[in-house]
Amino acid sequence: MSESTGASYAAAGVDIEAGDRAVELMKEWVKKASRPEVVGGLGGFAGLFDASALARYRRPLLASATDGVGTKVDIARRMGVYDTVGHDLVGMVVDDLVVCGAEPLFMTDYICVGKVHPERVAALVKGIAEGCALAGCALVGGETAEHPGLLGADDFDVAGAGTGVVEADQVLGADRIRTGDAVIAMASSGLHSNGYSLVRHVLFDRAGWALDREVPELGRTLGEELLEPTRIYSLDCLALTRTTEVHAFSHITGGGLANNLARVIPEGLRAVVDRSAWAPGAIFDLVGKLGSVERLELEKTLNMGVGMMAVVPAGSVDAALATLADRGVDAWVSGEITDRTAEDTEAVTLTGDYAS
């Protein structure tokens, strides 16, 4: 009897067995990203989380956020390093949650690949699970999809969604900010996960640099710098809310410092931020110089060395800085909140020049 020549899922490019193998490899990492409220394990159609844990709240508000890693995945693909961008994914999601004061509870992920390489998928999940552990939240499930014909065999993308909880009368934001408040900046670990389309264009297309190029200013290769994981601030921010008064946070992601800080500045007030309070890392200067990128364009695209900002009463500054120092977070007072006059067209004004 001749073999069947009919169409099959495998012939179409989808390897179910490889997907099953990836699930087995990732299980050990998912176990490390759990919380007591998680019910069941990996493999179900949905992740389960015991909501009775919210009974201690008077009026719990659930917060949700979703994000991806952007074109930073191209750097990971080209370097063959898959266990760092998961940190970026978690940071992008949980630090959006914590801006309103919410404690991240759990995340789910979505991994899309051109071809399932079980070890690569497991490495991606490993990074996500490690990020969740750093954020204090659980990884309760996810999805791996194989898209042959749409993505190349080595291409992939990642996205995630997270849920957090905050007491209704403890929600942080613009309505708490007052004139005289101080703006505290928390150092980024580097580029984080935004602006990579500009960065790749400048460093690869214009400058022609290779990922294995040793860059003295960076003290390592270009690829190592570009894959530096995003700093995850959620537990640091939650510690601040427990140890001192906080009025608002701003997660500095796409759009840069001014645009993101402006999202929490109320009508009638403005934030004046002094650039001389810090020196952005060498990677920001390199992108600017190699691409002849104007400072305003850099500031609209990159975080310029600041990954999170907190707005606190002036009397809370010392306690806030002490808490962050105890947690190993480099932080400094970068500006203040003032009244906005008729001449002030922007909610955030950057003044001075960066320290060298």
C-alpha positions as CSV (number, residue, x, y, z in Angstrom):
1,M,0.0,0.0,0.0
2,S,1.5,3.4,-1.0
3,E,2.0,6.1,1.7
4,S,-0.6,8.8,1.9
5,T,0.1,12.0,0.0
6,G,-2.6,13.9,1.6
7,A,-2.0,17.2,3.4
8,S,-1.1,17.3,7.0
9,Y,-0.4,19.8,9.8
10,A,3.3,18.7,9.8
11,A,3.6,19.1,6.1
12,A,2.2,22.6,6.5
13,G,5.0,23.4,8.8
14,V,3.5,23.0,12.3
15,D,5.3,20.5,14.6
16,I,2.9,19.5,17.4
17,E,5.5,17.2,19.0
18,A,8.1,20.0,19.1
19,G,5.4,22.2,20.8
20,D,4.8,19.4,23.4
21,R,8.5,19.2,24.0
22,A,8.7,22.9,24.6
23,V,6.0,22.7,27.2
24,E,7.8,20.0,29.1
25,L,11.0,22.1,29.1
26,M,9.4,25.2,30.3
27,K,7.5,23.6,33.2
28,E,10.4,23.8,35.7
29,W,10.7,27.6,35.1
30,V,7.0,28.3,35.4
31,K,7.0,26.6,38.8
32,K,9.5,29.1,40.0
33,A,7.2,32.0,39.2
34,S,4.3,31.3,41.4
35,R,2.3,32.7,44.4
36,P,0.3,30.9,47.0
37,E,-2.9,32.0,45.3
38,V,-2.1,30.1,42.1
39,V,-4.4,27.0,41.8
40,G,-3.2,24.1,39.6
41,G,-0.3,23.9,37.3
42,L,0.7,24.4,33.7
43,G,-1.3,22.6,31.0
44,G,-4.8,23.7,31.6
45,F,-6.8,25.8,29.2
46,A,-6.7,28.7,31.7
47,G,-4.6,29.8,34.6
48,L,-6.4,29.8,38.0
49,F,-5.9,32.4,40.7
50,D,-7.6,32.2,44.1
51,A,-9.5,35.6,44.3
52,S,-10.5,35.0,47.9
53,A,-7.0,36.5,48.7
54,L,-8.6,39.8,47.8
55,A,-11.0,39.6,50.7
56,R,-8.6,41.6,52.8
57,Y,-9.2,44.6,50.6
58,R,-12.0,47.0,51.4
59,R,-12.6,47.9,47.8
60,P,-10.1,46.1,45.5
61,L,-9.6,47.5,42.0
62,L,-8.1,45.2,39.4
63,A,-5.6,46.8,37.1
64,S,-4.6,45.3,33.8
65,A,-1.8,46.0,31.3
66,T,-0.4,44.4,28.2
67,D,2.7,45.0,26.2
68,G,5.5,43.5,24.1
69,V,9.3,43.9,23.6
70,G,9.3,45.5,20.2
71,T,12.2,45.1,17.8
72,K,14.5,44.2,20.6
73,V,13.6,40.7,19.7
74,D,15.6,41.1,16.6
75,I,18.8,41.6,18.7
76,A,18.0,38.4,20.6
77,R,17.4,36.5,17.4
78,R,20.6,37.7,15.8
79,M,22.7,36.9,18.9
80,G,21.0,33.6,19.6
81,V,20.2,34.7,23.2
82,Y,16.6,34.0,24.2
83,D,16.5,34.2,28.1
84,T,16.8,37.9,28.6
85,V,13.9,39.5,26.6
86,G,11.5,37.8,29.0
87,H,12.7,40.2,31.7
88,D,11.9,43.0,29.3
89,L,8.4,41.7,28.7
90,V,7.7,41.5,32.4
91,G,9.1,44.9,33.1
92,M,7.0,46.5,30.4
93,V,3.8,45.0,31.9
94,V,4.2,45.0,35.7
95,D,5.7,48.5,35.8
96,D,2.7,49.9,34.0
97,L,0.6,48.2,36.7
98,V,2.5,49.6,39.6
99,V,2.2,53.2,38.3
100,C,-1.3,53.3,39.8
101,G,-0.1,51.7,43.0
102,A,-1.2,48.2,42.0
103,E,0.6,45.1,43.2
104,P,1.1,42.8,40.2
105,L,-0.6,39.4,40.9
106,F,-0.1,37.3,37.7
107,M,0.9,37.4,34.1
108,T,0.2,35.3,31.0
109,D,2.4,35.3,27.9
110,Y,2.1,34.8,24.1
111,I,5.0,33.6,22.1
112,C,4.8,33.5,18.3
113,V,7.4,31.7,16.3
114,G,8.1,30.7,12.7
115,K,9.2,27.3,13.8
116,V,9.1,25.7,17.3
117,H,12.6,25.1,18.6
118,P,11.8,23.7,22.0
119,E,15.0,24.9,23.7
120,R,14.5,28.4,22.4
121,V,10.9,28.6,23.5
122,A,11.8,27.2,26.9
123,A,14.6,29.8,27.2
124,L,12.1,32.6,26.4
125,V,9.7,31.3,29.1
126,K,12.6,31.0,31.5
127,G,13.3,34.7,31.1
128,I,9.6,35.5,31.6
129,A,9.4,33.4,34.7
130,E,12.6,34.9,36.2
131,G,11.1,38.3,35.5
132,C,7.9,37.4,37.3
133,A,9.9,36.2,40.3
134,L,11.7,39.6,40.4
135,A,8.3,41.4,40.2
136,G,6.6,39.2,42.8
137,C,3.9,38.0,40.5
138,A,3.0,34.6,39.2
139,L,3.2,33.3,35.6
140,V,-0.1,31.4,35.4
141,G,-0.1,30.4,31.7
142,G,0.5,31.3,28.2
143,E,0.4,30.3,24.5
144,T,3.0,29.3,22.0
145,A,1.9,29.7,18.4
146,E,3.8,28.4,15.3
147,H,3.2,30.5,12.2
148,P,5.1,28.9,9.3
149,G,4.9,30.9,6.1
150,L,4.3,34.1,8.0
151,L,7.5,34.1,10.1
152,G,10.9,32.8,9.2
153,A,12.1,29.7,10.9
154,D,14.2,31.7,13.4
155,D,11.8,34.6,13.8
156,F,9.7,35.2,16.9
157,D,7.8,37.7,18.9
158,V,6.6,37.9,22.5
159,A,3.7,39.7,24.3
160,G,2.2,39.5,27.7
161,A,-0.7,40.6,29.8
162,G,-0.7,41.2,33.6
163,T,-3.3,41.8,36.3
164,G,-2.7,43.6,39.6
165,V,-4.8,44.9,42.5
166,V,-4.9,48.2,44.4
167,E,-7.1,49.5,47.2
168,A,-9.6,52.0,45.7
169,D,-8.7,54.8,48.0
170,Q,-4.9,54.2,47.5
171,V,-4.8,54.6,43.7
172,L,-2.0,56.9,42.8
173,G,-2.1,59.5,40.0
174,A,-2.5,63.1,38.9
175,D,-5.2,64.0,41.4
176,R,-2.8,63.6,44.3
177,I,0.0,65.8,42.9
178,R,0.5,69.2,44.5
179,T,2.7,72.3,44.0
180,G,6.0,71.8,45.7
181,D,6.2,68.1,45.2
182,A,9.5,66.6,44.3
183,V,10.2,64.5,41.3
184,I,12.5,61.5,41.9
185,A,14.2,59.7,39.1
186,M,15.2,56.0,39.2
187,A,18.1,55.0,37.0
188,S,17.4,52.7,34.0
189,S,19.6,49.7,33.3
190,G,20.1,51.0,29.8
191,L,17.8,51.3,26.8
192,H,15.3,49.0,28.3
193,S,12.8,48.0,25.6
194,N,11.9,51.1,23.7
195,G,13.4,53.0,20.7
196,Y,15.1,50.0,19.2
197,S,13.9,50.9,15.7
198,L,15.9,54.1,15.9
199,V,18.8,52.4,17.7
200,R,19.0,49.6,15.1
201,H,18.8,52.1,12.2
202,V,21.6,54.2,13.7
203,L,24.0,51.5,14.8
204,F,23.5,49.0,12.0
205,D,22.2,50.8,9.0
206,R,24.1,54.1,9.4
207,A,27.2,53.2,11.4
208,G,27.5,49.6,10.1
209,W,28.5,48.3,13.5
210,A,28.4,44.6,14.3
211,L,26.9,43.1,17.4
212,D,30.2,41.5,18.4
213,R,32.0,44.8,18.2
214,E,33.9,45.7,21.4
215,V,32.9,49.2,22.4
216,P,35.3,50.8,24.9
217,E,32.7,53.4,26.0
218,L,30.4,50.6,27.0
219,G,32.9,48.3,28.5
220,R,31.5,45.3,26.6
221,T,30.3,44.3,23.1
222,L,27.5,46.2,21.4
223,G,25.2,43.2,21.5
224,E,25.7,42.7,25.2
225,E,24.7,46.3,25.8
226,L,21.7,46.1,23.5
227,L,20.4,43.0,25.3
228,E,20.8,44.4,28.8
229,P,17.5,43.5,30.4
230,T,15.0,46.1,31.5
231,R,15.1,46.9,35.2
232,I,11.9,45.8,37.0
233,Y,10.8,48.4,39.5
234,S,7.5,47.0,40.8
235,L,8.7,45.8,44.2
236,D,10.8,48.9,44.6
237,C,7.8,51.1,44.0
238,L,5.6,49.1,46.3
239,A,8.2,49.4,49.0
240,L,8.1,53.2,48.5
241,T,4.3,53.3,49.0
242,R,4.8,51.3,52.3
243,T,7.6,53.5,53.7
244,T,6.6,57.0,52.7
245,E,4.0,59.1,51.0
246,V,3.9,58.8,47.2
247,H,1.6,60.8,45.0
248,A,2.3,59.3,41.5
249,F,4.7,57.2,39.5
250,S,5.6,57.4,35.8
251,H,7.0,54.5,33.8
252,I,9.4,55.9,31.3
253,T,8.8,53.9,28.1
254,G,8.0,54.7,24.5
255,G,7.7,58.5,24.1
256,G,10.5,59.3,26.5
257,L,10.7,61.0,29.8
258,A,8.7,64.2,29.2
259,N,5.8,62.6,27.4
260,N,5.4,59.8,30.0
261,L,5.7,62.1,33.0
262,A,3.2,64.5,31.5
263,R,0.6,61.7,31.7
264,V,0.4,62.1,35.5
265,I,0.7,65.9,35.7
266,P,-2.7,67.5,36.4
267,E,-4.1,70.6,34.7
268,G,-2.7,73.8,36.2
269,L,0.6,72.2,37.3
270,R,3.8,71.4,35.5
271,A,6.9,69.4,36.3
272,V,10.3,71.1,35.8
273,V,13.0,68.5,35.4
274,D,16.7,69.5,35.5
275,R,18.9,67.5,33.1
276,S,22.0,68.4,35.1
277,A,20.9,66.1,37.9
278,W,22.2,63.1,36.0
279,A,24.4,61.8,33.2
280,P,22.7,59.4,30.7
281,G,24.7,56.2,30.0
282,A,27.2,56.0,27.2
283,I,24.8,54.1,24.9
284,F,22.5,57.2,24.6
285,D,25.5,59.4,23.7
286,L,26.6,56.9,21.1
287,V,23.2,56.7,19.4
288,G,23.0,60.5,19.4
289,K,26.5,61.1,17.9
290,L,26.6,58.2,15.4
291,G,23.2,59.1,14.0
292,S,23.5,62.9,14.4
293,V,20.2,62.6,16.3
294,E,19.1,65.9,17.8
295,R,18.6,65.9,21.6
296,L,14.9,66.5,21.4
297,E,14.5,63.5,19.1
298,L,16.5,61.3,21.5
299,E,14.4,62.5,24.4
300,K,11.2,61.7,22.6
301,T,12.4,58.2,21.8
302,L,14.7,56.9,24.5
303,N,14.6,56.9,28.3
304,M,17.9,58.8,28.6
305,G,18.9,56.9,31.7
306,V,15.7,57.1,33.7
307,G,13.3,54.1,33.8
308,M,10.8,55.2,36.5
309,M,9.9,58.5,38.2
310,A,8.1,59.1,41.5
311,V,6.3,62.3,42.6
312,V,6.4,62.7,46.3
313,P,5.8,65.5,48.9
314,A,8.9,67.5,49.6
315,G,8.9,66.1,53.1
316,S,9.1,62.5,51.8
317,V,12.2,62.9,49.7
318,D,14.7,61.7,52.3
319,A,12.7,58.7,53.2
320,A,12.1,57.8,49.6
321,L,15.7,58.1,48.6
322,A,16.7,56.0,51.7
323,T,14.3,53.3,50.8
324,L,15.5,53.1,47.2
325,A,19.1,53.1,48.3
326,D,18.5,50.2,50.7
327,R,17.0,48.3,47.7
328,G,20.0,49.0,45.5
329,V,18.2,51.5,43.2
330,D,20.2,54.5,42.1
331,A,17.8,57.4,42.5
332,W,18.0,61.2,42.8
333,V,15.8,64.3,42.9
334,S,15.4,65.5,39.3
335,G,12.9,68.2,39.6
336,E,9.8,69.7,41.2
337,I,6.1,70.4,40.6
338,T,5.2,74.1,40.1
339,D,2.1,76.1,39.1
340,R,1.6,76.3,35.3
341,T,1.3,79.9,34.0
342,A,-0.3,81.1,30.8
343,E,3.2,81.0,29.1
344,D,3.7,77.3,30.0
345,T,2.6,75.3,27.0
346,E,3.9,71.9,28.2
347,A,3.1,69.9,31.3
348,V,6.8,68.9,31.6
349,T,9.8,71.2,31.0
350,L,13.3,69.9,30.7
351,T,16.0,72.5,31.6
352,G,19.8,72.6,31.6
353,D,22.2,70.2,30.1
354,Y,23.0,66.7,31.1
355,A,25.9,66.1,33.5
356,S,29.0,64.7,31.9
